[in-house]
Structure formats: structure tokens, C-alpha cells
Amino acid sequence: MVSVIVPVYQVSDYVERCLKSVMSQTYTDIECIIIDDATKDDSIVKCERLIKEYNENLDVDVNLNGKGKIRFKILHHEVNRGLSAARNTGTKAATGEYLFYLDSDDFISPDCIERLGSVVDKDPTIEMVQGNCIIESDGNVSPLGKVKQPVRISNNDEARTEFYNNRNIYISVWNRLLKKSFVEEHGLYCREGLVCEDLLWVFYLIKHLNKAYLCEDVTYHYMLRSGSILTNNKPESMRA
């Protein structure tokens, strides 16, 4: 099972699209953990409504058209603690063998989890599977991942080469299928209280990463929106 972790804070205009992209997954052995980071808008109300509609619609069809039912749960922070804390809350609550972080103003392709999951189905020793990503900003679209053909990483030296030299591993927590036992073993939690916390997190990831797979498929759509942390930075700042 895959645990999709979605922190939510002040994303009323985007959260429905995000959740619908999870609900549309072709792979459905998923638990989706939504973390309400004490949002002040109606984001969680929208989440609750969508989940209710999703469950009701699937309950009508007992056979689920051959698909499983994605399980949703909402966890609440009493006070706003930030993106890192929300991700960590989701990580600790996750019961899946694999983790996937999804920011609530972004969305994923319908075959995202199936595509990434097919890799670990064939080789369960793989610690991370990364897909390509598209950045969307004010109607402009640009690729972030530049992997043109699959890249298999078999040791830490190769992981460092792909990150530092080839720049095929980009700086983000999202759009990666991560083995939960690997995350727990190496304490790969997000450092709370930092801005652009992905920068520090990914360096620790590369320090410990030995077995990984980089897909050429686009699996994630990153929305560079007004008011986000990276709005005033160039997308290149997310590359190694």
C-alpha cells in the first residue's frame, strides 16, 4: 500500500483539483492522509465534501469496477506548525509500505502511483522512485525533470553522480515514491522551522540513497503560484 501525504493550509482555490487527482488514480491500494495545518479558510470543508461524495459514489457500485477504494483520513493540527511538521505528522501516521508526498496546490497524473509503484513491484529493494515533473506558472509550462530514459541507481556513488553531476535528481520532497522503512531507518523527516526545507532534506536523502529508479514519465504538476515560498525564485533553484 502507498500512503499519499497531503499537507493542507490556505489552498481553497487548489485543494479540490489536488484531491481529485488522487481519486482518479489507476492504482487504488492507497491511503490518503490529509493534514489540516490549522488552515483558516474552507480548504478542509472542501476536502470533507469531496471525500463524502467519493465514498458515496463508490458505495453505489459494490464491484467498484474492479478497482479498490482509496481510504482517506484527515488529521488536524491545533495550531499552524508549517509544511515540514505537517509532512512529518503524515509520515508518522502512515501505514503504507511506501510514502508519496503531494503538496495540496499541486496535482498528479492519473497513472502516477501505478507508474512509480510498478518499479518497486518488480524490485522491492528499491528505496526511491522519482518521476518527471512539469512546472506551471501563469499559463507557462516548463519541465523540471529532464530524465529522457529510465535511470537505475545501484549504489550511493551512482546516486551522488545523478544528483551532483547529471542533476537528474531534483530538489524536492514531493513526486517520489519512498520506502517507508528507508525513511524511518535514516530519520528522513523534514526539519521544522525552515524555509525551503526541501533543500536540507534532499541532501540527507542523497547521503543514504543506494537503490533508486528515475522514470522518464511526467507524474507530477507543480504549480508555482502567487504567495508560495518559491514565487520569487527561479525554478532552476530547485535543481541540484
Residue pairs with C-beta under 8 A, 6 or more apart in sequence:
1 29
1 30
1 31
1 95
1 96
1 97
1 98
2 27
2 29
2 30
2 31
2 96
2 97
2 98
2 99
2 100
2 113
2 117
2 177
3 30
3 31
3 32
3 33
3 90
3 94
3 95
3 96
3 98
3 99
3 100
3 180
4 22
4 30
4 31
4 32
4 33
4 100
4 102
4 113
5 33
5 35
5 87
5 90
5 91
5 94
5 99
5 100
5 101
5 102
6 18
6 19
6 22
6 32
6 33
6 34
6 35
6 90
6 102
6 103
6 104
7 35
7 37
7 83
7 86
7 87
7 90
7 103
7 104
8 15
8 34
8 35
8 36
8 37
8 39
8 43
8 44
8 47
8 86
8 104
9 37
9 38
9 39
9 43
9 80
9 83
9 86
9 104
10 39
10 40
10 41
10 43
11 18
11 39
11 41
11 43
11 104
11 105
12 41
12 42
12 43
12 46
14 104
14 105
14 106
14 223
14 225
15 43
15 46
15 47
15 104
15 105
16 46
16 50
17 107
18 102
18 103
18 104
18 105
18 106
18 107
19 32
19 34
19 47
19 50
19 51
20 50
20 107
21 107
21 108
21 109
21 110
21 112
22 30
22 32
22 70
22 102
22 108
23 50
23 54
23 70
24 110
25 70
25 108
25 110
25 111
25 112
25 113
25 114
26 110
26 111
26 113
26 114
27 111
27 113
27 114
27 117
28 67
28 68
28 69
28 70
29 68
30 70
30 71
30 96
30 113
31 70
31 71
31 72
31 73
31 94
31 95
31 96
32 70
32 71
32 72
32 73
33 73
33 75
33 90
33 93
33 94
34 44
34 47
34 72
34 73
34 74
34 75
34 104
35 74
35 75
35 76
35 77
35 86
35 87
35 89
35 90
36 43
36 44
36 74
36 75
36 76
36 77
37 77
37 80
37 81
37 82
37 83
37 85
37 86
38 76
38 77
38 78
38 79
38 80
38 81
39 80
43 104
44 74
47 74
48 74
51 72
51 74
54 70
54 72
55 69
55 72
58 64
58 69
73 93
75 89
75 90
75 93
77 85
77 86
77 89
81 192
82 192
82 193
83 103
83 190
83 197
84 189
84 190
84 191
84 192
84 193
84 194
84 197
85 190
85 192
87 101
87 173
87 189
87 190
88 189
88 190
88 192
90 101
91 99
91 180
91 183
91 189
94 180
96 180
97 179
97 180
97 181
98 117
98 120
98 177
98 178
98 179
98 180
99 177
99 178
99 179
99 180
99 183
100 112
100 113
100 116
100 174
100 175
100 176
100 177
100 178
101 173
101 174
101 175
101 176
102 108
102 174
102 220
103 174
103 222
105 223
105 225
105 228
106 174
106 220
106 221
106 222
106 223
107 220
107 221
107 223
108 175
108 219
108 220
108 221
109 115
109 217
109 218
109 219
109 220
109 221
111 217
111 219
112 131
112 219
112 220
113 177
115 131
115 215
115 217
115 219
116 129
116 131
116 177
116 215
116 219
117 129
117 177
119 126
119 129
119 177
119 213
119 215
120 126
120 129
120 177
120 179
123 211
123 213
125 211
126 179
126 211
126 212
126 213
127 178
127 179
127 182
127 209
127 210
127 211
127 212
128 176
128 177
128 178
128 179
128 182
128 205
128 209
128 211
128 212
128 213
129 176
129 177
129 212
129 213
129 214
129 215
130 145
130 147
130 169
130 170
130 175
130 176
130 177
130 212
130 213
130 214
130 215
131 145
131 175
131 176
131 215
131 217
131 218
131 219
131 220
132 143
132 144
132 145
132 146
132 147
132 215
132 216
132 217
132 218
132 219
132 220
133 143
133 144
133 145
133 170
133 172
133 175
133 218
133 219
133 220
133 221
133 222
134 141
134 142
134 143
134 144
134 218
134 220
134 221
134 222
135 141
135 142
135 143
135 144
135 222
135 224
135 235
136 221
136 222
136 223
136 224
137 223
137 224
137 225
137 235
142 235
143 218
144 170
144 222
144 235
144 238
144 239
145 168
145 170
145 214
145 218
146 167
146 168
147 168
147 214
147 215
147 216
148 216
149 216
150 213
150 214
150 215
150 216
151 162
151 168
151 213
151 214
152 212
152 213
153 159
153 162
153 209
153 210
153 211
153 212
153 213
153 214
154 210
154 211
155 210
155 211
156 207
156 208
156 209
156 210
159 169
159 206
159 209
159 210
159 212
160 206
162 168
162 169
162 212
162 214
163 169
163 202
163 206
163 240
164 206
164 240
167 239
167 240
168 214
169 202
169 206
169 212
169 214
169 240
170 238
170 239
170 240
171 198
171 199
171 202
171 237
171 238
171 239
171 240
172 198
172 202
172 222
172 238
173 190
173 197
173 198
173 201
173 202
174 220
174 222
175 219
175 220
175 222
178 188
182 188
182 208
183 189
186 204
186 208
187 204
188 201
188 204
188 205
188 208
190 197
190 198
190 201
191 197
191 200
191 201
194 200
195 229
196 229
196 230
198 238
202 240
224 230
224 231
224 235
225 231
230 237
230 238
